Amino acid sequence: MKYNAITATVHMAVYIIRSLANIIIMVPWITCGIIIGIIHKEAGCGIIFSWNRFFLKFSGIEVRIQNDNEPSEILSGCVFTLLGQTSLLDGHVGVCAIPRPCRGIVNLEYAMIPIFGWGMWVFCYILIRQWSWQSKRVLSKVDKFLKIGGNLWVSIEGRRSKNGTRSPYKKGPVVMAIKSQAKIIPVIINGTRECLGYGQWRIREGVVTVRLLNAISTKGMTYEDREGLVRQLSYIAEKEFSN
């Protein structure tokens, strides 16, 4: 019993030291990315992404990518759509699997988190839910970005699950894809909840798998097809998560 208590104390001390070191490193790293991003967007994104990779490795998280698509499938100008969001780590892990240039979409509340959230302003489109005109402006920017071959990362639920169950799917990602006639790449992430579950603060080491499911073409689809496409994604998720 005494040995277990000592071991637990040592593990906690190591975690605290690691967390403090991560924060000390994160502040200047992300700040540099923000400053460079003001001058050159892609260079700033590169700095933010490099910190993201460091953060995952430093935290003991190994990211494995499984691509179900054929090698001939060109993954550019796509909307990478996360079908189940269970952890704050999902975004960190997900962007590791997306070919660059890529952008994400986050809510203003998340982007206002000091230092880390501020870095989101460099490579994410910030969505203010209460401002419909701002949402339209973001959609216009996303459309232009996808049409020049950029990739978009977005969660179709819009929020994390507390217990692993899926929330109702939003139509936003589908509408974006249809508007740009972009391919949708459904994404399944396994392992992040075990590393950092809802309401937890301690990151545990582990292996996380990002699975890129078969691309769904939106060529020829219109706004009226959005409901059917959401149902298709829901069916895919139901099938995958039941295995």
C-alpha positions as CSV (number, residue, x, y, z in Angstrom):
1,M,0.0,0.0,0.0
2,K,2.8,2.4,1.0
3,Y,4.7,1.5,-2.3
4,N,1.6,2.3,-4.3
5,A,1.1,5.7,-2.6
6,I,4.8,6.6,-3.3
7,T,4.4,5.5,-6.9
8,A,1.3,7.6,-7.3
9,T,3.0,10.6,-5.7
10,V,6.0,10.3,-8.1
11,H,3.7,10.0,-11.1
12,M,1.8,13.1,-10.0
13,A,5.0,15.1,-9.5
14,V,6.3,14.1,-12.9
15,Y,3.0,15.1,-14.5
16,I,3.0,18.5,-12.7
17,I,6.6,19.2,-13.8
18,R,5.7,18.1,-17.4
19,S,2.6,20.4,-17.4
20,L,4.5,23.4,-16.1
21,A,7.3,22.8,-18.7
22,N,4.7,22.6,-21.4
23,I,3.1,25.9,-20.4
24,I,6.5,27.6,-20.2
25,I,7.3,26.4,-23.7
26,M,3.9,27.0,-25.1
27,V,3.7,30.8,-24.3
28,P,6.6,32.0,-26.4
29,W,6.1,29.4,-29.1
30,I,2.5,30.3,-29.8
31,T,3.1,34.0,-29.3
32,C,5.8,33.8,-32.0
33,G,3.3,32.0,-34.2
34,I,0.7,34.8,-33.7
35,I,3.1,37.6,-34.4
36,I,4.5,35.9,-37.6
37,G,0.9,35.0,-38.6
38,I,0.0,38.6,-38.7
39,I,2.7,39.2,-41.3
40,H,2.5,35.8,-43.1
41,K,-0.5,33.6,-42.5
42,E,1.0,30.3,-43.7
43,A,4.3,30.8,-41.8
44,G,2.4,31.5,-38.6
45,C,0.3,28.4,-39.2
46,G,3.5,26.4,-39.6
47,I,4.7,27.6,-36.2
48,I,1.4,26.8,-34.5
49,F,1.3,23.3,-36.1
50,S,4.9,22.6,-35.0
51,W,3.9,23.4,-31.4
52,N,0.9,21.1,-31.8
53,R,3.1,18.2,-32.8
54,F,5.5,18.9,-30.0
55,F,2.7,19.2,-27.4
56,L,1.3,15.7,-28.4
57,K,4.7,14.1,-28.4
58,F,5.7,15.7,-25.1
59,S,2.5,14.6,-23.6
60,G,3.2,11.0,-24.6
61,I,0.5,10.7,-27.2
62,E,1.3,8.8,-30.3
63,V,-0.9,9.6,-33.3
64,R,-1.5,7.0,-36.0
65,I,-3.3,7.8,-39.2
66,Q,-5.4,5.3,-41.2
67,N,-6.5,6.4,-44.6
68,D,-9.3,4.3,-46.1
69,N,-9.2,6.2,-49.4
70,E,-7.4,4.9,-52.5
71,P,-3.9,6.3,-53.1
72,S,-5.3,8.0,-56.2
73,E,-7.8,10.0,-54.2
74,I,-6.7,13.6,-54.0
75,L,-7.3,15.0,-50.5
76,S,-7.3,18.7,-51.3
77,G,-10.1,21.1,-51.2
78,C,-11.9,18.8,-48.7
79,V,-14.0,19.3,-45.6
80,F,-12.6,16.9,-43.0
81,T,-15.6,16.2,-40.8
82,L,-15.2,14.8,-37.3
83,L,-18.2,12.5,-36.6
84,G,-17.8,12.2,-32.9
85,Q,-16.1,14.7,-30.6
86,T,-15.3,13.3,-27.1
87,S,-12.1,15.2,-26.0
88,L,-10.4,18.5,-26.1
89,L,-7.5,16.6,-27.8
90,D,-9.6,15.8,-30.9
91,G,-8.6,19.1,-32.6
92,H,-4.9,18.7,-31.8
93,V,-4.9,15.2,-33.1
94,G,-7.2,15.7,-36.1
95,V,-5.1,18.5,-37.7
96,C,-2.1,16.1,-37.8
97,A,-3.9,14.0,-40.4
98,I,-4.9,16.9,-42.7
99,P,-2.8,17.8,-45.7
100,R,-1.9,21.5,-45.6
101,P,-2.8,24.2,-46.2
102,C,-5.6,23.6,-43.8
103,R,-7.9,25.7,-41.5
104,G,-10.3,24.9,-38.7
105,I,-13.5,26.5,-37.5
106,V,-13.9,27.4,-33.8
107,N,-16.4,29.3,-31.7
108,L,-15.5,32.7,-30.3
109,E,-15.6,31.3,-26.7
110,Y,-12.9,28.8,-27.5
111,A,-10.8,31.4,-29.3
112,M,-10.8,33.7,-26.3
113,I,-8.8,31.3,-24.1
114,P,-5.6,33.1,-23.2
115,I,-2.5,32.2,-25.3
116,F,-3.7,28.8,-26.7
117,G,-7.0,30.1,-27.9
118,W,-5.5,33.3,-29.3
119,G,-3.4,31.0,-31.5
120,M,-6.6,29.8,-33.1
121,W,-7.0,33.2,-34.7
122,V,-4.0,32.4,-36.9
123,F,-5.2,29.2,-38.6
124,C,-8.9,29.1,-37.8
125,Y,-12.0,30.8,-38.9
126,I,-13.7,32.3,-35.9
127,L,-17.4,31.8,-35.7
128,I,-19.6,34.2,-33.7
129,R,-22.9,32.4,-33.4
130,Q,-25.0,35.4,-32.5
131,W,-23.9,37.4,-35.6
132,S,-25.5,36.0,-38.7
133,W,-23.8,38.5,-41.0
134,Q,-20.4,37.3,-39.6
135,S,-21.3,33.7,-40.2
136,K,-22.0,34.5,-43.8
137,R,-18.7,36.2,-44.1
138,V,-16.9,33.2,-42.7
139,L,-18.8,30.9,-45.1
140,S,-17.6,33.1,-48.0
141,K,-14.0,32.9,-46.8
142,V,-14.2,29.1,-46.4
143,D,-15.7,28.8,-49.9
144,K,-12.7,30.7,-51.4
145,F,-10.2,28.7,-49.4
146,L,-11.7,25.3,-50.4
147,K,-11.8,26.3,-54.1
148,I,-8.1,27.0,-54.1
149,G,-7.3,23.5,-52.7
150,G,-7.3,24.3,-48.9
151,N,-8.6,21.7,-46.5
152,L,-11.1,22.5,-43.6
153,W,-11.3,20.7,-40.2
154,V,-14.7,20.9,-38.5
155,S,-16.7,18.9,-36.0
156,I,-20.3,18.2,-37.1
157,E,-21.5,18.1,-33.6
158,G,-20.1,21.5,-32.6
159,R,-19.4,20.4,-29.0
160,R,-17.8,17.6,-27.0
161,S,-19.8,14.7,-25.7
162,K,-19.9,14.2,-21.9
163,N,-20.4,10.5,-22.0
164,G,-19.4,9.3,-25.4
165,T,-22.9,9.5,-27.0
166,R,-23.3,11.6,-30.1
167,S,-25.0,15.0,-30.2
168,P,-27.4,15.9,-33.0
169,Y,-25.5,16.7,-36.2
170,K,-25.3,20.3,-37.4
171,K,-25.8,21.1,-41.1
172,G,-23.0,23.7,-41.2
173,P,-20.2,21.4,-42.5
174,V,-22.5,19.9,-45.1
175,V,-23.7,23.3,-46.3
176,M,-20.0,24.4,-46.6
177,A,-19.1,21.4,-48.6
178,I,-22.1,21.7,-51.0
179,K,-21.5,25.4,-51.5
180,S,-18.0,24.7,-52.7
181,Q,-18.8,21.4,-54.3
182,A,-16.0,20.0,-52.1
183,K,-15.5,16.4,-51.0
184,I,-16.4,15.5,-47.4
185,I,-13.9,13.2,-45.6
186,P,-15.7,11.7,-42.6
187,V,-13.2,11.3,-39.7
188,I,-13.3,8.9,-36.7
189,I,-10.8,9.4,-33.8
190,N,-10.2,6.7,-31.3
191,G,-8.3,7.0,-28.1
192,T,-8.5,10.7,-27.2
193,R,-11.2,10.1,-24.6
194,E,-8.9,7.7,-22.8
195,C,-6.1,10.3,-22.8
196,L,-8.3,13.2,-21.8
197,G,-12.0,12.6,-21.0
198,Y,-14.7,15.2,-20.5
199,G,-14.1,17.3,-17.4
200,Q,-10.6,15.8,-16.8
201,W,-7.5,17.9,-16.5
202,R,-4.8,15.3,-16.5
203,I,-3.5,14.1,-19.9
204,R,-2.6,10.4,-20.0
205,E,-0.2,8.8,-22.4
206,G,-1.6,6.6,-25.1
207,V,-2.1,5.8,-28.7
208,V,-4.7,7.7,-30.8
209,T,-5.9,6.6,-34.2
210,V,-7.3,9.1,-36.8
211,R,-9.2,7.2,-39.4
212,L,-10.1,9.0,-42.7
213,L,-13.1,7.3,-44.1
214,N,-14.0,7.2,-47.8
215,A,-14.5,10.5,-49.4
216,I,-18.1,11.6,-50.2
217,S,-18.5,13.7,-53.4
218,T,-20.9,16.7,-53.4
219,K,-20.6,17.4,-57.1
220,G,-24.0,18.3,-58.5
221,M,-25.6,18.6,-55.0
222,T,-27.6,21.6,-54.0
223,Y,-28.7,23.2,-50.8
224,E,-31.8,21.0,-50.9
225,D,-29.6,17.9,-50.5
226,R,-28.2,18.9,-47.1
227,E,-30.7,16.9,-45.0
228,G,-29.9,13.7,-46.9
229,L,-26.2,14.2,-46.6
230,V,-26.5,14.7,-42.9
231,R,-28.5,11.5,-42.6
232,Q,-25.8,9.7,-44.7
233,L,-23.1,10.9,-42.3
234,S,-25.2,9.9,-39.3
235,Y,-25.6,6.4,-40.8
236,I,-21.9,6.1,-41.3
237,A,-21.2,7.1,-37.7
238,E,-23.8,4.7,-36.4
239,K,-22.2,1.9,-38.3
240,E,-18.6,2.8,-37.3
241,F,-19.3,3.4,-33.6
242,S,-21.3,0.2,-33.2
243,N,-18.4,-2.0,-34.3
